[in-house]
Amino acid sequence: MSRGYPTSIRECTRAACVIIEVASHPPVVIVNGLRIETAPPVAELLRVIGTPSRIETGPRPAPAGFRNNHQHVFDAMGLHVNEHHHTCRAQAIGVTPRVDEPRYGFTAKTAFSGNLLFDGVAMPLRATEQEFLQASPWPFEHRLGGSWSYTFDGFFVGFEAMGPRLGIGRRSTQRLVVDVSVSWPHDPHGEPAGGG
C-alpha cells in the first residue's frame, strides 16, 4: 500500500473499488487489472468495473442512421467510460473528484472513491490545482484557465480545476481539481468492436 491507499486490485477490499494506473514507460493504462494499450471493446472495460448506473448519449439525439458517443456513468464510483459512437470501443475513462457543481450530464452523482496512480504515485483526489501538480510525476502543460494536460505515445491525461463559487457569485482564485480524464490510442475509423 502507498500512503495507506490500495495500489493493486488485490489490496482493494471495497466492493466499489476502482484502481486506475497510468504508466508512461512502457505506456499503458491498467484499470482493475485490465491492461489497456489501445482502445478495448467497451464490454471488456465494463467487465472489470461493473454495470453502469446509466448511459448518457448527450442532450441532442444523433441524426438518423448515426449514434452519439455513450458515456457509461458509474454514479456510486464517481467515474464514467467514454464509448466511441462508431467503433463501440472504450476511448477514455474519467473520474470526478468533486461533485458540488455537476459540469456535464454525465457527471457522476458521488465523488470518485477509487485510486488513481500516475507512474506509481497515488494522486491526491481532493486536491487543489497546485497540490495535484506538485504530486504528479509528470510536467503537465497549462492549456487554458484550469485545464492541464500531459501526453505521451498516443495517451492523454488531462484535468480540470476551478474555484468553488463564492457567496458573492464569483469563483475563488484557489482552484480545486474537479475532473480527471485519461485516454489511450484509438482509431476512430477502425472496425467496430463486437459486444459493445
Backbone torsions as a table, in degrees:
resi	resn	phi	psi	omega
1	MET	NA	142.7	178.0
2	SER	-111.6	124.2	-179.7
3	ARG	53.6	28.8	-179.7
4	GLY	81.7	0.6	179.1
5	TYR	-98.6	140.3	173.1
6	PRO	-64.1	136.8	179.2
7	THR	-116.7	4.4	173.2
8	SER	-142.3	157.1	-177.6
9	ILE	-63.3	-27.1	177.8
10	ARG	-65.6	-32.2	-179.7
11	GLU	-82.7	-11.6	-175.1
12	CYS	-85.5	118.2	-176.3
13	THR	-109.3	-13.9	-179.9
14	ARG	-72.9	146.7	-179.8
15	ALA	-63.8	-35.7	-176.5
16	ALA	-102.1	33.7	-176.4
17	CYS	-85.5	129.2	175.8
18	VAL	-127.2	129.7	176.1
19	ILE	-116.1	121.8	178.4
20	ILE	-113.8	116.4	179.2
21	GLU	-112.5	128.0	177.6
22	VAL	-116.7	121.8	-179.9
23	ALA	-119.1	136.6	-179.5
24	SER	-93.2	-21.3	-179.9
25	HIS	-139.1	106.1	-9.9
26	PRO	-71.5	155.2	-176.4
27	PRO	-70.0	121.0	-179.8
28	VAL	-164.3	152.1	169.1
29	VAL	-117.7	134.2	178.3
30	ILE	-120.8	121.0	179.0
31	VAL	-116.5	112.1	-178.8
32	ASN	47.8	41.9	176.5
33	GLY	92.6	-14.8	178.7
34	LEU	-82.8	117.6	179.1
35	ARG	-81.5	126.6	-179.6
36	ILE	-119.3	113.0	176.5
37	GLU	-110.1	-22.0	174.5
38	THR	-150.7	163.9	-171.9
39	ALA	-56.7	117.4	178.0
40	PRO	-85.9	160.1	170.3
41	PRO	-54.6	138.7	-174.7
42	VAL	-56.8	-32.9	-179.2
43	ALA	-61.3	-34.1	178.7
44	GLU	-64.0	-44.1	-179.4
45	LEU	-70.3	-40.9	178.7
46	LEU	-64.2	-30.4	179.5
47	ARG	-60.5	-34.2	-178.7
48	VAL	-91.8	-10.6	178.5
49	ILE	-102.3	-46.3	-178.0
50	GLY	131.7	-165.2	-178.7
51	THR	-90.8	127.8	179.9
52	PRO	-67.6	154.0	176.6
53	SER	-69.7	-35.8	-177.4
54	ARG	-161.3	165.6	176.4
55	ILE	-125.2	121.1	179.0
56	GLU	-99.3	135.5	179.7
57	THR	-120.3	12.5	177.7
58	GLY	100.6	163.5	-176.7
59	PRO	-73.4	-22.9	179.7
60	ARG	-118.3	137.8	177.7
61	PRO	-67.4	152.2	177.1
62	ALA	-70.2	154.2	176.2
63	PRO	-60.2	157.5	180.0
64	ALA	-52.6	133.1	178.5
65	GLY	86.2	-0.1	-179.9
66	PHE	-123.3	176.4	-176.3
67	ARG	-145.3	138.2	175.2
68	ASN	-79.9	160.1	169.8
69	ASN	-58.6	148.0	177.1
70	HIS	-106.3	134.4	173.7
71	GLN	-106.5	109.6	178.1
72	HIS	-84.8	107.7	-172.4
73	VAL	-99.5	131.2	176.7
74	PHE	-111.9	87.3	-174.1
75	ASP	-58.1	-42.8	-176.9
76	ALA	-72.2	-18.1	-178.1
77	MET	-104.1	-12.0	179.5
78	GLY	72.9	37.4	179.3
79	LEU	-147.1	166.9	175.4
80	HIS	-145.7	153.5	177.6
81	VAL	-116.5	130.0	-179.0
82	ASN	-95.0	117.2	178.2
83	GLU	-101.4	125.2	-179.1
84	HIS	-66.2	139.9	-174.6
85	HIS	-65.6	-30.8	-177.7
86	HIS	-95.7	-47.8	-173.1
87	THR	-84.1	-15.8	-176.6
88	CYS	57.4	30.9	177.1
89	ARG	-107.9	149.6	175.5
90	ALA	-72.8	118.5	-178.5
91	GLN	-105.9	-10.6	180.0
92	ALA	-166.2	160.9	172.5
93	ILE	-132.2	140.6	-179.6
94	GLY	-129.9	143.5	176.5
95	VAL	-120.0	149.5	-177.7
96	THR	-118.5	98.3	180.0
97	PRO	-69.6	-24.7	-179.3
98	ARG	-135.8	140.1	-178.4
99	VAL	-125.4	16.8	-178.9
100	ASP	-57.6	-39.6	-179.8
101	GLU	-128.7	91.0	-179.1
102	PRO	-55.6	128.3	-175.2
103	ARG	-92.3	-30.5	-175.0
104	TYR	-136.2	167.2	175.7
105	GLY	-63.0	-25.3	-179.3
106	PHE	-97.1	10.7	175.0
107	THR	-65.9	130.1	-180.0
108	ALA	-65.0	156.9	-178.0
109	LYS	-77.8	-23.9	179.6
110	THR	-126.6	159.1	-179.6
111	ALA	-69.6	151.6	179.1
112	PHE	-55.2	128.0	-175.9
113	SER	-108.8	5.7	-178.1
114	GLY	-99.0	-153.0	-178.4
115	ASN	-127.5	141.2	-179.5
116	LEU	-124.6	120.9	-178.7
117	LEU	-120.9	132.7	174.7
118	PHE	-111.8	114.6	-177.6
119	ASP	46.5	44.7	176.3
120	GLY	84.3	-4.8	180.0
121	VAL	-92.8	121.6	176.7
122	ALA	-71.5	116.7	-176.5
123	MET	-82.7	138.7	177.9
124	PRO	-72.5	128.2	-174.8
125	LEU	-91.9	-30.5	178.3
126	ARG	-101.0	57.2	-170.0
127	ALA	-111.6	158.0	168.4
128	THR	-78.2	167.3	177.1
129	GLU	-55.6	-46.3	-178.3
130	GLN	-67.3	-39.4	177.6
131	GLU	-62.8	-39.8	-179.7
132	PHE	-66.6	-45.1	178.9
133	LEU	-62.9	-40.8	-179.6
134	GLN	-68.6	-34.5	-179.7
135	ALA	-75.3	-27.1	-174.4
136	SER	-68.4	139.3	175.0
137	PRO	-79.7	-3.1	-175.1
138	TRP	-113.8	151.8	176.7
139	PRO	-86.8	87.2	178.9
140	PHE	-60.9	144.6	178.1
141	GLU	-100.2	130.8	178.9
142	HIS	-76.0	128.1	-178.2
143	ARG	-100.4	-66.4	-176.9
144	LEU	-160.7	137.0	179.8
145	GLY	54.3	-120.6	179.6
146	GLY	-100.2	21.7	-178.9
147	SER	-95.4	131.0	-179.8
148	TRP	-134.0	149.4	178.2
149	SER	-148.5	157.3	174.1
150	TYR	-141.6	129.0	-179.5
151	THR	-124.3	148.3	176.6
152	PHE	-159.8	131.8	173.9
153	ASP	45.1	42.1	179.1
154	GLY	85.9	-1.3	177.6
155	PHE	-97.6	150.1	179.5
156	PHE	-133.1	132.8	172.6
157	VAL	-127.0	124.8	-179.7
158	GLY	-136.2	155.5	173.0
159	PHE	-144.6	154.1	179.1
160	GLU	-117.3	138.6	176.3
161	ALA	-132.0	141.8	175.4
162	MET	-149.6	152.5	179.2
163	GLY	-76.4	143.2	176.7
164	PRO	-64.4	150.2	179.9
165	ARG	-70.1	130.5	178.7
166	LEU	-88.2	165.8	-179.4
167	GLY	-60.1	-23.7	-179.2
168	ILE	-87.7	2.6	177.0
169	GLY	97.5	-21.5	176.9
170	ARG	-81.7	172.4	177.7
171	ARG	-102.6	149.5	175.3
172	SER	-64.6	148.3	176.6
173	THR	-77.8	-16.8	176.4
174	GLN	-85.2	105.5	-176.1
175	ARG	-84.5	142.8	178.9
176	LEU	-113.0	145.7	179.0
177	VAL	-70.3	124.6	-177.1
178	VAL	-117.3	-15.7	-177.3
179	ASP	-157.2	135.5	174.9
180	VAL	-129.7	130.5	178.7
181	SER	-128.0	147.4	-179.7
182	VAL	-133.5	127.6	175.4
183	SER	-129.2	164.1	-174.6
184	TRP	-133.4	171.3	-179.4
185	PRO	-56.3	137.6	-176.8
186	HIS	-155.8	133.1	176.4
187	ASP	-97.7	104.2	-176.2
188	PRO	-67.6	-11.7	178.7
189	HIS	-104.7	5.8	-178.9
190	GLY	-71.7	174.4	178.6
191	GLU	-65.0	137.6	176.6
192	PRO	-62.5	144.0	176.8
193	ALA	-79.1	147.7	173.9
194	GLY	-85.3	157.8	174.0
195	GLY	77.3	15.0	-177.5
196	GLY	-83.3	NA	NA
